[in-house]
Amino acid sequence: MKDNQSWMDTKKVCEHLCVSARTLERYRKRDSSANPFPDPDDYCIGRSNKWLRARVLAWQQAEVQQPKRKALQHIHGKFQRDQYGRITRHCAA
């Protein structure tokens, strides 16, 4: 078992979460209500960002608890549909 106080660089965090570095960056830029990924604990220009393993695991646990929604629900929920699932349009005459 790994020590929770050990350091994880960007590459190790991405491998642990099975995401790309770009996806990790998007997680960091999330709105505060959407469980953003924490800022690095160790940051130096020209070097790799580093996080404490405990903080990465805590974020991951909080991420699992986030309510999920269907993909594109925010778009498709706005339109009325017929019995076959097709979008119905009401023409104003």
Phi, psi and omega in degrees: 000138184276151179288130181290346179266006178283163182265146175233126175275179183303317181298316181292322177297315180298319178295319181296318182271352183059047177227167177275168178296325179294319178295320177300319178297320177295321177300321180293331184268005179298158174295151184298336179281348184255024178057066179293153177292140184294153175293156181298145176280333179229116183226131177213132181301131179089356179237168181287141173293148179225141178237149171288136182303322181299321180291323178295316180294323178295317177298316181298319179295319178294325180295322179295329182279349181295138176294139181256155176230162178292148179299135178061018179298325180294339178267309186286339180289345183280341188255145174277146182234153177275185184295343179263001179090004180277147179290131178256139179243137178256117181274128177273121183260000000 
